[in-house]
Amino acid sequence: MADLHDLTALEQAEKIRSGELSPVELTEHYLTRIERLDDSLGAFLTRTPETARKQASDAESEATAARREGRALPPLHGVPVPVKDLNQVAGVRCTMGSRALAGHVPTVDDHVVHKLRAGGTILLGKTNTPEFGLPCYTENDLAPPARTPWDPERSAGGSSGGAAAAVAGGLAPLAHASDGGGSVRIPASVCGLFGIKPSRGRISGGPLLHDISGLATSGPLARTVADAATLLDVMAGPMPGDPFAAPPLPPGETFATHARRDPGRLRIACLTEPPVPGLEVHSDCRTATTDTAALLTTLGHEVEELSLPADDGILLAFTRVWSVLAASRPVPPEREELLMPLTRSLRARGAEVSGPDFARSMYAFRLLAQSIADGLMPPGTGYDVILSPTLAAPPVPVGALRNDADPEAEFAAIGAFTPFTALYNATGQPAVSVPLQWNAEGLPIGVMLAGRYGDEATLIALSAQLEQARPWTDRTPAMW
């Protein structure tokens, strides 16, 4: 007999709407699993069982009233969705993965949290993240490291490693995450999940922590394409004060509906060489990409090999902007000494970036986005989608990328592990990681699909087609 965590989020929501399942029962199921398994996975920085139980009780009352009155409920009403600890939930500790902010309790919700509340979701807690979300692993001085359930000796990736560990380990049906350089797609790849980095401006970053660079955005992590698309619907939409706004879907459409649509015949570019000079891609990641290209061809798509010129300039621009963002995080001066070595190194580097250099770096991003839009992916004549590895290597052991003694070497190692992901943070394009492949060691190897700015719908439809052709949800880790 299936357990509740075997159900998809949409199946759970349907049972809640019909009265077959209580949000209280569902929440207790996940709280029990968190209590039993989280110490070994490092998924949560802060657990909120009392809040979860109160929200679940309220959700049950609302579901009962809706059935009685014949009212519709939001698509994920009563379903648990933890929030990454880079985002603020009023009255709940928000550490951003840093000892310097270990006691910080915000008084307002971030806009994305407001959307999750309005959608009737249940807060199980705040998921683990590295300090300020800066590296691509999830290790900090506050909690145990986040580990992939497929091999707990290996990292769950980052910076949404806690969110991915929770979903892949069956501690939550799906999760809020965020992505400034790959932080949804990296943990999706190493934890065998589907993750969406939406277009710039699709999800509000306000009201207090707007990313003026446009690199970062919230996004969903889930076991299925339909679950992730539905959570994107819940979180999406402009809010007052947003500096960017992605083009809306046509009236009456949702991202969830595109998970049920045929994507049509697409022209797809296959990229296996990283756009960063001098880096190697592991054979497992190359094989996963070429195998996916072959599958796409059998599904009727036109797939062509592509190479992008390796360019140190974009890497330099990203490093400058990333360092400035690190330096901009508000840390009380008397607590700076509590920061981790990589954070201190990036903040020092960011403090030395001049205003003109920052502006030139931002301009480089815009030129890159324009060149892809005009030269590579113009509507009607260019490629519809770009396929590539998500990462340059399989999941790495916990601690393999961290180097407290040499933060600059650590930052270089991070870049070598993730040479493909940050491209689409720079351009603002949507990108997804799809869990189609596992290597000989039984480790998940994600592949990445990127689309035109504002066109998450095509990526969702194509990913759902791949999911139907090669289902992955029946594959679960041993601890499931």
C-alpha positions as CSV (number, residue, x, y, z in Angstrom):
1,M,0.0,0.0,0.0
2,A,1.4,3.4,-1.0
3,D,2.4,5.9,1.6
4,L,1.2,9.5,1.5
5,H,4.6,10.7,0.3
6,D,4.3,8.4,-2.7
7,L,1.5,10.6,-4.0
8,T,2.4,13.6,-6.2
9,A,1.5,17.0,-4.8
10,L,-1.4,17.3,-7.3
11,E,-2.7,13.9,-6.2
12,Q,-2.5,15.0,-2.6
13,A,-4.4,18.3,-3.4
14,E,-7.1,16.4,-5.3
15,K,-7.7,14.1,-2.3
16,I,-7.9,17.2,-0.1
17,R,-10.5,18.8,-2.3
18,S,-12.6,15.6,-2.4
19,G,-12.4,15.1,1.4
20,E,-10.5,11.8,1.0
21,L,-7.4,13.3,2.7
22,S,-7.1,15.8,5.5
23,P,-4.4,18.5,5.4
24,V,-3.8,17.7,9.1
25,E,-3.2,14.0,8.3
26,L,-0.8,14.9,5.4
27,T,1.1,17.5,7.5
28,E,1.5,15.0,10.4
29,H,2.9,12.4,8.0
30,Y,5.6,14.8,6.8
31,L,6.4,16.1,10.3
32,T,6.9,12.5,11.4
33,R,9.3,11.8,8.4
34,I,11.2,15.0,9.1
35,E,11.7,14.0,12.8
36,R,12.9,10.6,11.7
37,L,15.1,11.4,8.7
38,D,16.2,15.0,8.7
39,D,19.1,14.6,11.0
40,S,20.7,12.4,8.3
41,L,19.7,14.6,5.3
42,G,20.2,18.1,6.7
43,A,17.2,19.4,4.8
44,F,15.9,21.9,7.3
45,L,17.6,24.8,9.2
46,T,14.4,25.6,11.1
47,R,11.4,23.4,11.6
48,T,8.0,24.9,12.3
49,P,5.7,22.1,13.5
50,E,3.3,24.4,15.4
51,T,2.9,26.7,12.5
52,A,2.3,23.8,10.2
53,R,-0.3,22.2,12.4
54,K,-2.2,25.5,12.7
55,Q,-2.1,26.1,9.0
56,A,-3.2,22.6,8.3
57,S,-6.1,22.9,10.6
58,D,-7.2,26.2,8.9
59,A,-6.7,24.5,5.5
60,E,-9.0,21.7,6.5
61,S,-11.7,24.1,7.7
62,E,-11.5,26.0,4.4
63,A,-11.6,22.8,2.4
64,T,-14.7,21.6,4.3
65,A,-16.4,25.0,3.7
66,A,-15.4,25.0,0.0
67,R,-17.0,21.6,-0.5
68,R,-20.1,22.6,1.3
69,E,-20.4,25.8,-0.8
70,G,-19.3,24.5,-4.1
71,R,-16.2,26.8,-4.2
72,A,-13.0,26.1,-6.0
73,L,-9.8,26.0,-4.0
74,P,-6.2,27.0,-5.1
75,P,-4.5,24.1,-6.9
76,L,-2.1,23.2,-4.0
77,H,-4.5,24.0,-1.1
78,G,-3.4,22.1,2.0
79,V,-0.2,20.8,0.5
80,P,3.1,21.3,2.5
81,V,5.7,23.6,0.8
82,P,8.8,24.5,2.8
83,V,10.5,27.8,2.1
84,K,14.2,28.2,1.6
85,D,16.0,30.1,4.4
86,L,17.1,32.9,2.1
87,N,13.5,34.1,2.1
88,Q,11.6,35.9,4.9
89,V,8.6,34.5,6.7
90,A,7.2,36.8,9.3
91,G,7.8,35.5,12.8
92,V,10.1,32.7,11.7
93,R,13.8,32.7,12.1
94,C,15.6,33.6,8.8
95,T,19.3,33.0,9.0
96,M,20.3,33.0,5.3
97,G,22.6,30.2,6.3
98,S,24.8,32.5,8.4
99,R,25.8,32.5,12.1
100,A,25.9,36.2,11.8
101,L,22.1,36.2,11.4
102,A,21.3,33.2,13.6
103,G,18.8,35.2,15.7
104,H,17.2,37.2,12.9
105,V,13.4,37.0,13.0
106,P,11.7,39.1,10.2
107,T,8.4,40.9,10.7
108,V,7.2,40.8,7.1
109,D,6.7,38.1,4.5
110,D,8.6,38.2,1.2
111,H,6.2,38.5,-1.7
112,V,6.7,34.9,-2.7
113,V,5.8,33.8,0.8
114,H,2.6,35.9,0.6
115,K,1.7,34.0,-2.6
116,L,2.3,30.7,-0.9
117,R,0.1,31.7,2.0
118,A,-2.6,32.8,-0.4
119,G,-2.3,29.5,-2.2
120,G,-3.2,27.6,1.0
121,T,0.1,25.8,1.3
122,I,1.5,24.6,4.6
123,L,4.9,25.7,6.0
124,L,6.9,22.7,7.4
125,G,9.9,24.9,8.0
126,K,12.9,26.8,6.4
127,T,15.2,24.7,4.3
128,N,18.9,24.5,4.6
129,T,21.1,26.9,2.5
130,P,24.8,27.8,2.5
131,E,25.7,31.3,3.7
132,F,23.8,33.8,1.7
133,G,23.3,31.2,-1.0
134,L,26.8,31.9,-2.4
135,P,28.3,28.4,-3.1
136,C,26.9,25.5,-5.0
137,Y,26.9,23.2,-2.0
138,T,24.8,23.4,1.2
139,E,27.2,23.5,4.1
140,N,27.3,26.1,6.8
141,D,28.1,26.6,10.5
142,L,24.5,26.3,11.7
143,A,23.3,22.8,10.7
144,P,24.5,19.5,9.3
145,P,25.2,19.6,5.5
146,A,22.4,18.9,3.1
147,R,23.0,15.4,1.5
148,T,21.5,13.8,-1.6
149,P,19.3,10.9,-0.5
150,W,20.8,8.9,-3.4
151,D,24.1,8.7,-1.6
152,P,24.2,10.5,1.8
153,E,28.0,10.7,1.6
154,R,27.5,13.2,-1.3
155,S,26.3,16.8,-1.3
156,A,22.7,17.7,-2.2
157,G,24.1,20.7,-4.1
158,G,23.2,24.2,-3.6
159,S,22.3,26.7,-2.8
160,S,18.8,25.1,-2.6
161,G,20.3,21.8,-1.3
162,G,18.0,21.6,1.7
163,A,14.9,22.0,-0.4
164,A,16.1,19.3,-2.8
165,A,17.0,16.9,0.0
166,A,13.6,17.4,1.5
167,V,11.7,16.6,-1.7
168,A,14.0,13.8,-2.9
169,G,13.9,12.2,0.6
170,G,10.1,12.4,0.9
171,L,10.2,15.0,3.7
172,A,8.0,17.4,1.5
173,P,6.0,16.8,-1.7
174,L,7.6,19.9,-3.4
175,A,9.5,23.0,-2.3
176,H,10.2,26.6,-2.8
177,A,13.8,27.2,-3.9
178,S,15.8,30.0,-5.5
179,D,18.4,30.4,-8.2
180,G,21.0,33.1,-8.7
181,G,23.7,31.0,-10.5
182,G,22.1,27.6,-10.8
183,S,20.8,27.1,-7.3
184,V,17.5,25.4,-8.3
185,R,19.0,23.4,-11.2
186,I,22.2,22.2,-9.4
187,P,20.4,20.4,-6.5
188,A,17.7,19.2,-8.9
189,S,20.4,17.5,-10.9
190,V,22.2,15.8,-8.0
191,C,18.9,14.8,-6.2
192,G,17.0,13.5,-9.2
193,L,14.3,16.2,-9.3
194,F,12.7,18.5,-11.8
195,G,13.5,22.2,-11.1
196,I,12.6,25.4,-12.9
197,K,14.5,28.6,-12.9
198,P,11.9,31.0,-14.2
199,S,12.3,34.0,-16.5
200,R,13.6,37.2,-14.8
201,G,10.7,38.9,-13.2
202,R,8.3,35.9,-13.3
203,I,8.3,35.7,-9.5
204,S,8.7,38.8,-7.3
205,G,11.8,39.2,-5.2
206,G,10.4,41.9,-3.0
207,P,9.6,43.7,-0.9
208,L,12.9,44.0,0.9
209,L,15.5,41.8,-0.9
210,H,15.1,42.8,-4.5
211,D,18.1,41.5,-6.6
212,I,18.8,44.6,-8.7
213,S,21.2,42.6,-10.8
214,G,18.4,40.4,-12.1
215,L,20.4,37.2,-11.5
216,A,18.3,35.6,-8.8
217,T,14.8,34.3,-8.8
218,S,12.6,31.9,-6.8
219,G,11.6,28.7,-8.4
220,P,10.0,25.3,-7.7
221,L,11.6,21.9,-7.0
222,A,9.4,18.9,-7.5
223,R,9.3,15.2,-8.4
224,T,7.1,15.7,-11.4
225,V,6.8,18.4,-14.1
226,A,3.1,19.0,-13.4
227,D,3.8,19.6,-9.7
228,A,6.6,22.1,-10.5
229,A,4.5,23.9,-13.1
230,T,1.6,24.2,-10.6
231,L,3.9,25.6,-7.9
232,L,5.2,28.1,-10.4
233,D,1.6,29.2,-11.0
234,V,1.2,29.7,-7.3
235,M,4.4,31.7,-6.8
236,A,4.3,33.7,-10.1
237,G,2.9,37.2,-10.8
238,P,4.1,40.8,-10.5
239,M,4.0,42.7,-7.2
240,P,4.2,46.5,-6.6
241,G,7.8,47.7,-6.7
242,D,9.2,44.9,-8.9
243,P,12.1,46.1,-11.1
244,F,11.4,43.4,-13.7
245,A,8.2,41.8,-15.0
246,A,8.1,38.7,-17.3
247,P,5.4,38.7,-20.1
248,P,2.3,37.0,-18.8
249,L,0.6,34.0,-20.2
250,P,-2.5,34.5,-22.4
251,P,-5.7,35.0,-20.4
252,G,-7.0,31.7,-19.0
253,E,-3.8,29.8,-19.4
254,T,-1.6,28.4,-16.6
255,F,1.8,26.8,-16.6
256,A,0.1,23.6,-15.3
257,T,-2.0,23.4,-18.5
258,H,1.2,23.3,-20.5
259,A,2.3,20.2,-18.7
260,R,-0.6,18.5,-20.5
261,R,0.2,19.9,-24.0
262,D,2.1,18.6,-26.9
263,P,5.1,20.9,-27.4
264,G,5.0,20.5,-31.2
265,R,8.1,19.9,-33.3
266,L,10.9,22.0,-31.9
267,R,14.3,23.0,-33.2
268,I,16.8,22.2,-30.4
269,A,20.5,23.0,-30.1
270,C,22.7,20.5,-28.3
271,L,25.6,22.1,-26.3
272,T,28.1,19.8,-24.7
273,E,31.1,22.1,-24.4
274,P,31.0,24.6,-21.6
275,P,31.1,28.3,-22.5
276,V,34.0,28.8,-20.2
277,P,37.5,28.1,-21.5
278,G,39.7,25.3,-20.2
279,L,37.0,23.2,-18.4
280,E,36.3,19.5,-18.8
281,V,32.9,17.8,-18.8
282,H,32.7,14.4,-17.2
283,S,31.7,11.5,-19.6
284,D,28.6,10.7,-17.5
285,C,27.3,14.3,-18.1
286,R,28.2,14.2,-21.8
287,T,26.5,10.8,-22.2
288,A,23.4,12.0,-20.4
289,T,23.1,14.9,-22.8
290,T,23.8,13.0,-26.0
291,D,21.3,10.3,-24.9
292,T,18.7,12.9,-24.3
293,A,19.4,14.4,-27.7
294,A,18.7,11.0,-29.3
295,L,15.5,10.7,-27.3
296,L,14.4,14.1,-28.5
297,T,15.1,13.1,-32.0
298,T,12.9,10.0,-31.7
299,L,10.1,12.2,-30.3
300,G,10.2,14.1,-33.6
301,H,12.3,17.2,-32.7
302,E,15.1,18.6,-34.9
303,V,18.3,18.4,-32.8
304,E,21.6,20.0,-34.0
305,E,25.0,20.2,-32.3
306,L,26.0,23.6,-31.2
307,S,29.2,25.2,-29.7
308,L,29.4,28.6,-28.1
309,P,32.7,30.5,-28.2
310,A,34.4,30.2,-24.8
311,D,34.4,33.7,-23.2
312,D,36.3,34.8,-20.1
313,G,34.5,38.1,-20.2
314,I,31.2,36.8,-19.0
315,L,32.9,34.8,-16.2
316,L,34.6,38.0,-15.1
317,A,31.3,40.0,-15.3
318,F,29.5,37.3,-13.3
319,T,32.3,37.2,-10.6
320,R,32.1,40.9,-10.2
321,V,28.4,41.1,-9.9
322,W,28.2,38.0,-7.6
323,S,30.9,39.6,-5.3
324,V,29.0,42.9,-5.1
325,L,25.8,41.0,-4.2
326,A,27.8,39.2,-1.4
327,A,29.1,42.5,-0.2
328,S,25.6,44.0,-0.2
329,R,24.1,41.5,2.3
330,P,23.3,43.3,5.5
331,V,25.6,42.0,8.2
332,P,26.1,43.9,11.5
333,P,29.7,45.1,11.7
334,E,30.3,43.4,15.0
335,R,29.3,40.0,13.5
336,E,31.4,40.1,10.4
337,E,33.9,37.8,12.1
338,L,31.3,35.1,12.2
339,L,31.1,34.9,8.4
340,M,32.6,31.9,6.5
341,P,35.9,32.3,4.6
342,L,34.3,32.2,1.2
343,T,31.8,34.9,2.2
344,R,34.5,37.1,3.6
345,S,36.6,36.7,0.5
346,L,33.7,37.5,-1.9
347,R,32.6,40.5,0.2
348,A,36.2,41.9,0.2
349,R,36.3,41.4,-3.6
350,G,32.9,43.0,-4.1
351,A,33.9,46.1,-2.0
352,E,36.7,46.7,-4.5
353,V,34.5,46.7,-7.6
354,S,34.0,50.2,-8.9
355,G,30.7,51.6,-10.0
356,P,31.8,51.8,-13.6
357,D,33.0,48.2,-13.5
358,F,29.7,47.0,-12.0
359,A,27.8,48.9,-14.7
360,R,30.0,47.4,-17.4
361,S,29.4,43.9,-16.0
362,M,25.7,44.4,-16.1
363,Y,25.9,45.7,-19.6
364,A,27.8,42.5,-20.6
365,F,24.9,40.5,-19.4
366,R,22.5,42.6,-21.5
367,L,24.7,42.2,-24.6
368,L,24.8,38.5,-24.0
369,A,21.0,38.2,-23.7
370,Q,20.6,40.3,-26.8
371,S,23.0,38.2,-28.8
372,I,21.2,35.0,-27.9
373,A,17.8,36.5,-28.6
374,D,18.9,38.0,-32.0
375,G,21.5,35.5,-33.2
376,L,20.6,32.1,-31.6
377,M,17.0,32.1,-30.7
378,P,15.0,34.6,-32.7
379,P,11.3,33.5,-32.8
380,G,10.4,31.6,-36.0
381,T,13.9,31.2,-37.3
382,G,16.2,30.3,-34.5
383,Y,16.4,27.5,-32.0
384,D,13.5,27.0,-29.7
385,V,15.4,25.3,-26.9
386,I,19.1,24.7,-25.9
387,L,20.0,21.3,-24.4
388,S,23.1,20.9,-22.3
389,P,24.4,19.1,-19.2
390,T,23.2,20.7,-16.0
391,L,26.6,20.2,-14.4
392,A,30.1,19.3,-15.5
393,A,30.4,16.3,-13.1
394,P,28.3,13.8,-11.1
395,P,27.3,14.5,-7.5
396,V,30.4,15.2,-5.3
397,P,31.2,14.1,-1.8
398,V,30.2,16.4,1.1
399,G,33.1,18.8,1.6
400,A,34.7,18.2,-1.8
401,L,34.2,21.7,-3.1
402,R,34.6,23.6,0.2
403,N,38.1,25.0,0.9
404,D,38.1,27.3,3.9
405,A,41.9,27.6,3.6
406,D,41.8,29.0,0.1
407,P,38.5,30.6,-0.8
408,E,39.7,31.8,-4.2
409,A,40.5,28.2,-5.2
410,E,37.1,27.2,-3.8
411,F,35.3,29.7,-6.0
412,A,37.2,28.4,-9.0
413,A,36.2,24.8,-8.2
414,I,32.6,25.9,-7.9
415,G,32.8,27.5,-11.4
416,A,34.3,24.3,-12.8
417,F,31.5,22.2,-11.4
418,T,28.7,24.6,-12.7
419,P,29.9,26.1,-16.0
420,F,26.5,25.9,-17.8
421,T,24.0,27.2,-15.3
422,A,24.9,30.8,-14.6
423,L,24.6,31.7,-18.3
424,Y,20.8,31.9,-18.0
425,N,20.9,33.9,-14.8
426,A,23.0,36.4,-16.7
427,T,20.5,36.5,-19.7
428,G,17.3,36.1,-17.6
429,Q,16.1,33.2,-19.7
430,P,14.1,30.3,-18.2
431,A,15.9,27.0,-17.7
432,V,15.0,23.6,-16.2
433,S,16.9,20.6,-15.0
434,V,15.3,17.3,-16.1
435,P,16.1,14.0,-14.2
436,L,16.2,11.7,-17.1
437,Q,19.6,9.9,-16.4
438,W,21.3,7.9,-13.7
439,N,24.9,6.8,-14.0
440,A,26.4,3.3,-13.3
441,E,26.8,4.2,-9.6
442,G,23.1,4.9,-9.3
443,L,23.6,8.7,-9.1
444,P,21.2,11.1,-10.8
445,I,22.7,13.1,-13.7
446,G,20.5,16.0,-14.8
447,V,20.2,17.6,-18.2
448,M,19.3,21.2,-18.8
449,L,16.8,22.8,-21.2
450,A,16.8,26.6,-21.7
451,G,14.2,28.6,-23.6
452,R,13.5,32.0,-24.9
453,Y,12.9,34.8,-22.3
454,G,9.3,34.5,-21.0
455,D,8.8,31.1,-22.6
456,E,8.7,28.7,-19.6
457,A,5.6,27.2,-21.2
458,T,7.6,25.5,-24.0
459,L,10.1,24.1,-21.5
460,I,7.3,22.7,-19.3
461,A,5.6,21.0,-22.3
462,L,8.8,19.6,-23.6
463,S,9.8,18.3,-20.2
464,A,6.5,16.7,-19.7
465,Q,6.9,14.9,-23.0
466,L,10.2,13.6,-21.9
467,E,8.8,12.5,-18.6
468,Q,6.1,10.6,-20.4
469,A,8.6,9.0,-22.7
470,R,11.0,8.0,-19.9
471,P,9.2,8.2,-16.5
472,W,11.4,8.8,-13.5
473,T,9.1,9.1,-10.5
474,D,9.2,5.3,-9.8
475,R,12.9,5.7,-9.1
476,T,13.4,6.5,-5.5
477,P,16.4,6.4,-3.1
478,A,16.8,3.5,-0.7
479,M,15.8,5.6,2.3
480,W,12.4,6.5,0.7
